[in-house]
Amino acid sequence: MKVKSLATSGIIAALYIAVSMLIAPLAFGALQFRIAEMFNHLVVFNKKFFVGIVIGVLITNLFSPLGMYDLIFGLGQSVLALSITIFAKRFIKGHVKQMIFGTLVFTFTMFLIAIELNLAFQLPFLYTWLTVAVGELVVMGIGIPIMLALNKRINFSKLIED
Amino acid sequence: MMEKMIFGRFMPGDSFVHKLDPRSKLLFVFAFIIIVFLANNPVTYAALFVFTLLVIFVSRIKLYFLINGLKPVIILMAFTFLLHIFFTKEGELLYHWKFISIYEEGLKQGIFISIRFLVLVFMTSILTLTTSPISITDGLEVLLNPFKKLKLPVHELALMMSISLRFIPTLMDETDKIMKAQMARGSDLSTGPIKERVKAVVPLLVPLFVSAFKRAEDLATAMEVRGYRGGEGRTRYRQLKWDSKDTLAILLLVAMTALLITLRS
């Protein structure tokens, strides 16, 4: 791994945590806890964002109240969904379509979190899945126009290149 | 808020738990999360609870901080409790009022799951309250070492985590500054229709991204100039030391596991 991408990924992770937590409560009220998920869209612009996002998720989960339990499932969900989104870029053209697909992938893979809660606290699987998936769908849906607007001004793909 | 969650959480101290090696603490908590699932009757759940209280006592953490850590999950916990109480229809009927009926088995399950929830959250909180984020990262790096054989870039992962932990406060300050600057220009993040609020986020994120990437570039240059070339042959500023305390902690956990296995039904 090159030094530049090490440094960039570390800082993206920090950004993921800082932004999500500071801006979120002001802007979106009840949705604040999951707003960081919006950053998942970044891989659509350049797959090199993958590592940074995964580290961000790792740190967030490491310090979450459920700790390492969250770590395994939360990280698993992010890695899986991000990989599928990156892989699908070969077949889907256009950032908007890719982001919509990514949103659906993330929403669907929330079943892993539902499995986690089901195993740990015997919460009903389907109902839990529905609840966590809706949150994800809304946040990532809102994320699409934000990411598009951002990309227009700061070209994400070029930002992380070389 | 996140700053509170990550950095404000660590309470420096010199208790037995504080002095443990991060590796033993990580192993301890990790194993504990697994053995929690061994409990399946009142005695074993009581044992888990007492064990957790004991660890809290030894760590000399004020109960207030632990309860604070519970806040983000209190709704989930209450929901889980109520769900088990109202929807388990086994055992003797304890209480009935109109369409609400509580059964013995439901009450039992509700209490069991709540205890499981509590001990999980408390144990994790003790780990993050007594161990600084940077030593957690150090410990994690060593524990993940075996995965190097599977081509997992363990050293790089740990380094990126350290970089990230180092820059979270810096970027939070920056976010705060930009937010205030934009508010002074009349940007409004907290009122108005959702569409307007979403729009207001963009002028916040643009400068933040640009400056963050500039920082990354500076950092990369600084690392190159100082001759950073990966984990091979690198020496450490912070040395980890495993001593008898750590072995004792692990033995305690083994004893607890044996106890749970004998007492469970």
Contacts between the chains, C-beta under 8 A, distances in Angstrom:
chain1	res1	chain2	res2	distance
A	1	B	153	6.2
A	1	B	156	5.1
A	3	B	220	5.1
A	3	B	223	5.0
A	3	B	224	5.5
A	3	B	228	5.9
A	4	B	216	7.6
A	4	B	217	7.4
A	4	B	220	4.2
A	6	B	156	6.1
A	6	B	159	6.2
A	6	B	160	6.0
A	6	B	163	7.3
A	6	B	220	7.5
A	6	B	223	7.7
A	7	B	163	6.4
A	7	B	216	4.7
A	7	B	217	7.6
A	7	B	219	4.3
A	7	B	220	4.1
A	7	B	223	6.5
A	8	B	213	7.0
A	8	B	216	4.4
A	8	B	220	7.3
A	9	B	160	5.1
A	10	B	159	7.3
A	10	B	160	4.2
A	10	B	161	7.5
A	10	B	162	7.5
A	10	B	163	2.8
A	10	B	164	4.7
A	10	B	166	8.0
A	10	B	167	6.9
A	10	B	216	7.6
A	10	B	219	7.8
A	11	B	163	6.7
A	11	B	164	7.2
A	11	B	167	5.6
A	11	B	171	7.7
A	11	B	212	5.3
A	11	B	213	7.3
A	11	B	215	6.0
A	11	B	216	4.2
A	11	B	219	7.2
A	12	B	212	7.6
A	12	B	216	7.9
A	13	B	160	6.5
A	13	B	161	7.5
A	13	B	163	7.8
A	13	B	164	3.8
A	14	B	163	7.3
A	14	B	164	4.4
A	14	B	165	7.6
A	14	B	166	7.7
A	14	B	167	3.9
A	14	B	168	4.7
A	14	B	170	7.6
A	14	B	171	5.1
A	14	B	212	7.6
A	15	B	171	5.7
A	15	B	208	7.1
A	15	B	209	7.3
A	15	B	212	5.0
A	17	B	2	5.5
A	17	B	6	7.5
A	17	B	164	7.3
A	17	B	168	5.4
A	18	B	2	7.0
A	18	B	168	5.6
A	18	B	171	3.9
A	18	B	172	4.5
A	18	B	174	7.8
A	18	B	175	5.4
A	19	B	171	7.6
A	19	B	175	6.1
A	19	B	205	6.9
A	19	B	208	6.6
A	20	B	2	7.5
A	21	B	1	5.1
A	21	B	2	3.3
A	21	B	3	7.7
A	21	B	5	7.5
A	21	B	172	7.7
A	22	B	1	7.5
A	22	B	2	7.5
A	22	B	172	5.9
A	22	B	175	4.5
A	22	B	176	6.4
A	22	B	179	7.1
A	23	B	175	6.8
A	23	B	179	7.2
A	23	B	189	7.3
A	23	B	201	6.3
A	23	B	204	6.3
A	23	B	205	7.9
A	25	B	1	6.7
A	26	B	179	7.7
A	26	B	189	4.5
A	26	B	190	5.2
A	27	B	189	5.0
A	27	B	190	7.3
A	27	B	197	5.2
A	27	B	198	7.7
A	27	B	200	7.3
A	27	B	201	5.8
A	28	B	197	7.4
A	33	B	72	7.5
A	51	B	160	7.0
A	52	B	160	7.7
A	55	B	157	7.2
A	55	B	160	5.1
A	55	B	161	6.0
A	55	B	164	5.8
A	56	B	164	7.1
A	58	B	161	6.9
A	59	B	6	7.2
A	59	B	133	8.0
A	59	B	161	6.3
A	59	B	164	6.0
A	59	B	165	7.0
A	60	B	2	7.9
A	62	B	128	7.8
A	62	B	136	6.7
A	63	B	5	5.7
A	63	B	6	4.9
A	63	B	9	6.7
A	63	B	128	5.5
A	63	B	133	7.5
A	64	B	5	8.0
A	64	B	72	7.7
A	64	B	124	7.9
A	65	B	69	5.6
A	65	B	70	6.9
A	65	B	72	5.6
A	65	B	73	4.8
A	65	B	121	4.8
A	65	B	124	6.4
A	65	B	125	6.8
A	66	B	73	6.9
A	66	B	120	6.2
A	66	B	121	6.6
A	66	B	124	6.5
A	67	B	29	6.8
A	67	B	33	7.5
A	67	B	120	7.5
A	67	B	123	7.7
A	67	B	124	3.0
A	67	B	127	6.8
A	67	B	128	7.4
A	68	B	29	6.3
A	68	B	30	5.6
A	68	B	33	5.8
A	68	B	124	6.9
A	69	B	33	5.5
A	69	B	120	6.6
A	69	B	124	7.9
A	117	B	76	8.0
A	120	B	116	7.3
A	120	B	117	8.0
A	120	B	120	7.5
A	121	B	76	7.9
A	121	B	80	4.7
A	121	B	113	5.3
A	121	B	116	7.1
A	121	B	117	6.4
A	122	B	80	7.9
A	122	B	84	7.1
A	122	B	109	7.5
A	122	B	113	6.4
A	123	B	79	8.0
A	123	B	80	6.1
A	123	B	83	6.6
A	124	B	83	7.5
A	142	B	194	7.7
A	142	B	198	6.0
A	145	B	198	6.4
A	146	B	198	5.9
A	146	B	201	5.8
A	146	B	202	6.3
A	146	B	205	7.4
A	149	B	199	7.7
A	149	B	202	4.7
A	150	B	202	6.1
A	150	B	205	5.6
A	150	B	206	6.4
A	150	B	209	7.0
A	153	B	202	7.8
A	153	B	206	5.2
A	154	B	206	5.9
A	154	B	209	5.3
A	154	B	210	5.9
A	159	B	209	7.1
A	159	B	213	5.4
A	160	B	213	7.7
